[in-house]
């Protein structure tokens, strides 16, 4: 599972804990979770330090990476990590439950 927050928006990072708690409450099995800080190319607008994302990930025993849509290397690296874990766990992309925004307060939850 991937939880993405915007490094240029404080509220986005504050919501991460709620999203992670919802995810853990809704999922019946143990899954790998990736916390991803996005928009790291917008250095002047950045309000969430990398250190905060890393601390949150370490505290919650989840993976962490920062990416920029303008940097294909960081995005490819993240996708390779996710694919590697998915293949290791033999996760089926066909078995998912779509959870509504209204019910859980997130933009879109896709539970594999």
C-alpha positions in Angstrom: 0.0 0.0 0.0 1.2 3.5 -0.8 0.4 6.6 1.2 1.4 9.8 -0.5 1.7 13.2 1.1 2.6 16.6 -0.4 5.8 18.0 1.0 4.6 21.5 0.3 1.4 21.2 2.4 1.3 20.7 6.2 -2.3 19.3 6.3 -1.3 16.6 3.8 1.3 15.3 6.2 -0.9 15.7 9.3 -3.5 13.4 7.5 -0.9 10.6 7.0 -1.5 9.2 10.5 -5.3 9.1 9.9 -4.8 7.4 6.6 -2.4 4.8 8.0 -4.8 4.1 10.9 -7.7 3.6 8.5 -5.6 1.4 6.3 -4.6 -0.8 9.2 -8.1 -1.0 10.5 -9.6 -2.0 7.1 -7.0 -4.5 6.0 -7.3 -8.0 7.4 -3.7 -9.0 6.5 -0.3 -7.7 7.1 0.9 -5.7 4.1 3.9 -3.6 3.3 3.2 0.1 3.5 5.2 2.8 1.7 5.1 6.4 2.8 5.9 8.7 0.0 6.7 12.4 0.2 5.9 14.1 -3.2 6.9 17.4 -4.9 10.4 17.4 -3.5 11.5 19.5 -6.6 9.5 22.4 -5.2 12.3 23.4 -2.7 11.1 26.9 -2.0 7.6 25.8 -1.2 8.6 22.8 0.9 7.2 22.8 4.5 7.7 19.2 5.5 11.3 18.2 6.1 12.5 14.8 4.9 13.5 14.1 8.5 9.8 14.2 9.6 8.7 11.7 7.0 11.6 9.4 8.0 10.7 9.6 11.7 7.1 8.9 11.0 8.0 5.9 8.9 10.5 4.5 11.4 8.0 4.9 14.3 5.3 3.1 12.3 7.6 0.4 10.8 6.8 1.4 7.2 9.0 2.2 4.2 9.8 5.7 3.3 10.9 7.5 0.1 10.6 11.0 -1.4 9.9 11.5 -5.1 9.4 14.1 -7.7 7.3 13.7 -10.8 10.1 15.6 -12.6 12.7 13.1 -11.5 12.2 9.8 -13.2 15.0 8.1 -11.2 13.2 8.6 -7.8 9.9 7.5 -9.3 11.3 4.4 -10.9 13.1 3.5 -7.7 9.9 3.7 -5.8 8.0 1.6 -8.3 10.8 -1.0 -8.3 10.6 -1.3 -4.5 6.8 -1.7 -4.6 6.9 -4.3 -7.4 9.6 -6.2 -5.6 7.5 -6.5 -2.4 4.4 -7.3 -4.3 6.0 -10.1 -6.1 7.6 -11.4 -2.9 4.2 -11.5 -1.2 2.5 -12.8 -4.4 -0.1 -10.0 -4.1 -2.9 -10.2 -6.5 -3.9 -6.9 -8.2 -7.2 -8.4 -9.1 -8.5 -8.7 -5.5 -9.2 -5.2 -4.2 -11.9 -3.3 -2.3 -12.6 0.3 -3.3 -13.3 2.5 -0.2 -15.3 5.7 -0.7 -13.8 9.1 0.1 -16.9 10.1 2.1 -16.6 7.1 4.4 -12.9 7.3 5.2 -11.9 10.9 4.6 -9.1 10.2 2.1 -9.0 11.1 -1.6 -9.1 7.4 -2.7 -8.3 4.2 -0.9 -7.5 1.1 -2.9 -7.0 -1.9 -0.7 -5.3 -4.9 -2.3 
